C-alpha cells in the first residue's frame, strides 16, 4: 500500500474531494514526522506505538576492503504493533 492508496480510501469512505483527502493525509504524516523529530511518542490505540530510540555506536567492516569503520551513534524509529494488529492471521 502506498500513500495514494490511503488517499483513495479516505475519498471512498468519506466522499470528500481528492484534494482535501490528500491534504488531510499529508497533514497527518507531517504531524507524525514532527513529533518523532522532537522525540515524542506516537500511540495509536488498536494499531501500535511509534517511538525514537538511540542507536549504539559500533564498529563495522567495509565489505570490499575489510577495513574497520566506526559507526556513529544515531537515532532509529521503532514501531511496536498493538494487540489487535498482532492478532492478524
Buried (B, 14 or more C-beta within 10 A) or exposed (E): EEEEEBBBEBBEEEEEEEEEBBEBBEEEEEEBEEBBEEEEEBEEEEEBBBBBEEEEEEEEEEEEEEEEEEEEEEEEEEEEEBEEEEEEE
